[in-house]
């Protein structure tokens, strides 16, 4: 006597399993089951063939019409624009341009008068890293950081509240925010 | 009888069609179609040029030079060296703009022209127009980085204080209004953009701004329409032709005389049939130049465009 399966999730499955367990298949039922299995295998094989056929057709169409279904558009210009690069200050490596070569000379002089050095050669990553270690860059970054911090300036209610809690409780402001869940846009 | 019927048919054909008449329109006759399609693109995508000083440049020459005359100063004494008319201390350079050819060429194969029901000349005009206007706008936007005053820097997000400072700078330079503010769409609508100043949404991500008293009506306008058109005294424009490098792009706050646009020859379409390639080469070109006119009438806005 087959035992009922107790670990079945769905009712339908449990009914099927009970049926299978309780009564053996007849010859006709076995044959029907085999036929269904064979049909499923055929269906899977056919689906694979269809997929491969579609892929071949797509590849054929692409090879046959490559370039014919496009309208090429080509730009016209009679001069090559150039870029200048910051080689001093906190914006080291920043691009100026691309601008007309004749305008580049005027731009170079204009920036020089403003105390910013430019170069027509883009600094490499190594040169940028080396410059970032210099005292000149550190002074410029310090000045820029003070400027950015001043612009942030007036604090909202949330920041003031966090600061007040931090002061009263002795917990650093960053930890107060972490406990509460940090709202986006709040910087501490 | 057969000859009579043939003759009658020939006479009918000539009568219907006309000797020498063709049913196909030539590509040269279609130039106005291409031009009108191109001009529509040129008008729609032209953002910066209408905001700057335009100087017509007819006649010979390809370098347009604008001399800079220094302002008169009022002096405290009447010695000859300090007369109010003394402008000799200015050491700036004139603003020079060198004319360049800008354009695009589209190649239309004859088989494509004959085999399509669409008007390919209009398509060609549209393609050329969008290429030319993108180039023109990009050239003008690239001039923003040629301004020495910069309100932002790499890896910084735009904020209200930056706009206040830009307005302060321009007013300090006695730049005439109106002031335009051309920014990349990311400066305005990204999650670190200007809309966050006005977001009137009562959730945790905007709590700090909303609780600080963001303007309710402006916030509602922003949330409803996406933008209100003006911000902090500037006419605001979004321009996706501003180049973005490592998330940062440079917009600009400026008065009209900060930049100049010098057109030399207006947009024109030329058509040439190429026998070996069996198709028409349709070229659209324009001759113009752009340059910085008064450096102190502009303020570069270099900020992040995405988080």
Boltz contact constraints between the chains, C-beta under 6 A:
constraints:
  - contact:
      token1: [A, 71]
      token2: [B, 106]
      max_distance: 6.0
  - contact:
      token1: [A, 72]
      token2: [B, 107]
      max_distance: 6.0
  - contact:
      token1: [A, 73]
      token2: [B, 104]
      max_distance: 6.0
  - contact:
      token1: [A, 73]
      token2: [B, 106]
      max_distance: 6.0
  - contact:
      token1: [A, 73]
      token2: [B, 127]
      max_distance: 6.0
  - contact:
      token1: [A, 73]
      token2: [B, 131]
      max_distance: 6.0
  - contact:
      token1: [A, 74]
      token2: [B, 105]
      max_distance: 6.0
  - contact:
      token1: [A, 75]
      token2: [B, 104]
      max_distance: 6.0
  - contact:
      token1: [A, 76]
      token2: [B, 103]
      max_distance: 6.0
  - contact:
      token1: [A, 77]
      token2: [B, 102]
      max_distance: 6.0
  - contact:
      token1: [A, 78]
      token2: [B, 101]
      max_distance: 6.0
  - contact:
      token1: [A, 79]
      token2: [B, 100]
      max_distance: 6.0
  - contact:
      token1: [A, 96]
      token2: [B, 145]
      max_distance: 6.0
  - contact:
      token1: [A, 96]
      token2: [B, 146]
      max_distance: 6.0
  - contact:
      token1: [A, 97]
      token2: [B, 142]
      max_distance: 6.0
  - contact:
      token1: [A, 98]
      token2: [B, 142]
      max_distance: 6.0
  - contact:
      token1: [A, 100]
      token2: [B, 98]
      max_distance: 6.0
  - contact:
      token1: [A, 102]
      token2: [B, 98]
      max_distance: 6.0
  - contact:
      token1: [A, 103]
      token2: [B, 291]
      max_distance: 6.0
  - contact:
      token1: [A, 106]
      token2: [B, 93]
      max_distance: 6.0
  - contact:
      token1: [A, 107]
      token2: [B, 146]
      max_distance: 6.0
  - contact:
      token1: [A, 110]
      token2: [B, 295]
      max_distance: 6.0
  - contact:
      token1: [A, 111]
      token2: [B, 148]
      max_distance: 6.0
  - contact:
      token1: [A, 114]
      token2: [B, 148]
      max_distance: 6.0
  - contact:
      token1: [A, 144]
      token2: [B, 153]
      max_distance: 6.0
  - contact:
      token1: [A, 148]
      token2: [B, 156]
      max_distance: 6.0
  - contact:
      token1: [A, 151]
      token2: [B, 161]
      max_distance: 6.0
  - contact:
      token1: [A, 153]
      token2: [B, 161]
      max_distance: 6.0
  - contact:
      token1: [A, 156]
      token2: [B, 208]
      max_distance: 6.0
  - contact:
      token1: [A, 156]
      token2: [B, 212]
      max_distance: 6.0
  - contact:
      token1: [A, 157]
      token2: [B, 211]
      max_distance: 6.0
  - contact:
      token1: [A, 157]
      token2: [B, 212]
      max_distance: 6.0
  - contact:
      token1: [A, 158]
      token2: [B, 207]
      max_distance: 6.0
  - contact:
      token1: [A, 158]
      token2: [B, 208]
      max_distance: 6.0
  - contact:
      token1: [A, 183]
      token2: [B, 204]
      max_distance: 6.0
  - contact:
      token1: [A, 183]
      token2: [B, 207]
      max_distance: 6.0
  - contact:
      token1: [A, 184]
      token2: [B, 205]
      max_distance: 6.0
  - contact:
      token1: [A, 185]
      token2: [B, 208]
      max_distance: 6.0
  - contact:
      token1: [A, 186]
      token2: [B, 208]
      max_distance: 6.0
